[in-house]
Amino acid sequence: MADKAELTVSIVTPDGQVYDGTSTMLVVKTKDGQLGIMPNHVPIIASLAIDEVRIQHEDSTKEDAVAVNGGFVEFSNNTATIVADTAENESDIDVARAESARQRAQETIRKAQDAHDNSQLRRAQISLRRAVNRINVSKH
């Protein structure tokens, strides 16, 4: 029987490394939809959407989740590197702070809609997606 192949997964941001480990499957959300990467996957580079990254381990009940806010994933030679604008492990997320950010973003959206400020509206919508993503990952 052959040895089980594994991926090496690294998630980095401008502030440093957020995650470093091994995995049997990596699931990311790209701009075009979800992408599952298993060992020996063809090389790929893809832009990431604001969403969670799921890092599955050999014991399929064990899964790590990281909230990623944009960036890209590069995979080759069983090594996945995610370079993200920001990223937080589920255990590092301050839920109260994320909830406060969600409320601020919702209020900003209302004000931007009333003022017909499309630029402010787009920024607030992105802030809302980031906050909701952090809240969802924290509940993982």
C-alpha positions as CSV (number, residue, x, y, z in Angstrom):
1,M,0.0,0.0,0.0
2,A,1.3,3.4,-0.9
3,D,2.0,6.1,1.6
4,K,-0.8,8.6,2.0
5,A,0.0,11.8,0.1
6,E,-0.4,15.1,1.9
7,L,-0.4,18.7,1.1
8,T,1.7,21.3,2.8
9,V,-0.4,24.4,3.5
10,S,0.9,27.8,4.3
11,I,-1.2,31.0,4.7
12,V,0.6,34.3,4.9
13,T,-0.4,37.9,5.1
14,P,1.6,41.1,5.1
15,D,1.8,40.8,8.9
16,G,3.3,37.3,8.8
17,Q,2.4,33.6,8.7
18,V,-1.1,32.7,9.9
19,Y,-1.1,28.9,9.2
20,D,1.5,26.3,8.5
21,G,0.6,22.6,8.4
22,T,-0.3,19.5,6.4
23,S,-3.6,18.5,4.9
24,T,-5.3,15.8,2.9
25,M,-7.6,18.3,1.2
26,L,-7.8,22.1,1.0
27,V,-11.0,23.9,0.1
28,V,-11.0,27.5,-1.0
29,K,-13.5,29.9,-2.6
30,T,-12.2,31.5,-5.7
31,K,-13.7,34.3,-7.7
32,D,-15.2,31.6,-9.9
33,G,-16.5,29.3,-7.1
34,Q,-15.2,26.6,-4.7
35,L,-12.0,24.7,-5.4
36,G,-11.0,21.5,-3.7
37,I,-7.3,20.7,-3.9
38,M,-6.0,17.2,-3.1
39,P,-2.5,15.8,-3.2
40,N,-1.1,15.6,-6.8
41,H,-3.6,18.2,-8.1
42,V,-2.4,20.0,-11.2
43,P,-0.6,23.3,-10.6
44,I,-2.9,26.2,-10.2
45,I,-3.0,29.9,-9.3
46,A,-6.4,31.5,-8.5
47,S,-7.7,34.7,-6.9
48,L,-9.6,34.2,-3.7
49,A,-12.9,35.6,-2.6
50,I,-13.7,36.7,0.9
51,D,-14.6,33.4,2.6
52,E,-13.3,30.6,4.8
53,V,-10.4,28.3,3.8
54,R,-11.0,24.7,5.1
55,I,-8.0,22.6,5.8
56,Q,-9.0,18.9,6.1
57,H,-6.9,16.3,7.8
58,E,-6.5,12.6,7.4
59,D,-9.0,12.1,10.2
60,S,-11.9,13.5,8.2
61,T,-13.6,14.7,11.4
62,K,-10.7,17.1,12.0
63,E,-10.8,20.3,10.0
64,D,-9.2,23.7,10.5
65,A,-10.9,26.9,9.3
66,V,-9.2,30.2,8.5
67,A,-11.1,33.4,7.6
68,V,-9.4,34.8,4.5
69,N,-10.2,38.3,3.0
70,G,-9.0,38.2,-0.6
71,G,-5.6,37.3,-2.0
72,F,-4.6,34.3,-4.1
73,V,-3.7,30.6,-3.8
74,E,-0.8,29.0,-5.6
75,F,-0.5,25.2,-5.7
76,S,2.3,23.0,-7.1
77,N,4.4,20.0,-6.0
78,N,1.9,19.3,-3.2
79,T,2.5,22.7,-1.6
80,A,-0.4,25.2,-1.3
81,T,0.6,28.8,-0.5
82,I,-2.2,31.3,0.2
83,V,-1.2,34.9,0.2
84,A,-4.0,36.8,1.7
85,D,-4.8,40.5,2.4
86,T,-5.8,39.5,5.9
87,A,-6.5,36.1,7.5
88,E,-7.4,34.8,11.0
89,N,-7.5,31.3,12.5
90,E,-10.9,30.5,13.9
91,S,-9.5,30.4,17.4
92,D,-8.0,33.9,17.0
93,I,-11.3,35.6,16.0
94,D,-12.7,38.2,18.5
95,V,-16.4,37.5,17.9
96,A,-17.5,40.7,19.7
97,R,-15.2,42.8,17.6
98,A,-16.5,41.1,14.4
99,E,-20.1,41.6,15.4
100,S,-19.4,45.3,16.1
101,A,-17.8,45.6,12.6
102,R,-20.9,43.9,11.1
103,Q,-23.2,46.5,12.8
104,R,-21.0,49.4,11.7
105,A,-20.9,48.1,8.1
106,Q,-24.7,47.7,8.1
107,E,-25.2,51.3,9.4
108,T,-22.7,52.6,6.8
109,I,-24.6,50.8,4.0
110,R,-27.9,52.4,5.1
111,K,-26.2,55.9,5.1
112,A,-24.5,55.3,1.7
113,Q,-27.8,54.2,0.2
114,D,-29.6,57.2,1.6
115,A,-26.9,59.5,0.2
116,H,-26.6,57.6,-3.1
117,D,-22.9,57.2,-2.5
118,N,-21.9,54.2,-4.6
119,S,-18.3,54.3,-3.7
120,Q,-19.0,54.3,0.1
121,L,-21.7,51.6,-0.5
122,R,-19.2,49.2,-2.2
123,R,-16.6,49.7,0.6
124,A,-19.2,49.1,3.3
125,Q,-20.5,45.9,1.5
126,I,-16.9,44.6,1.5
127,S,-16.6,45.4,5.2
128,L,-19.8,43.6,5.8
129,R,-18.7,40.5,3.9
130,R,-15.4,40.4,5.9
131,A,-17.2,40.7,9.2
132,V,-19.8,38.1,8.4
133,N,-17.0,35.8,7.2
134,R,-15.2,36.2,10.5
135,I,-18.4,35.5,12.5
136,N,-19.1,32.4,10.4
137,V,-15.6,31.0,10.7
138,S,-15.6,31.5,14.5
139,K,-18.7,29.3,14.7
140,H,-17.0,26.5,12.8
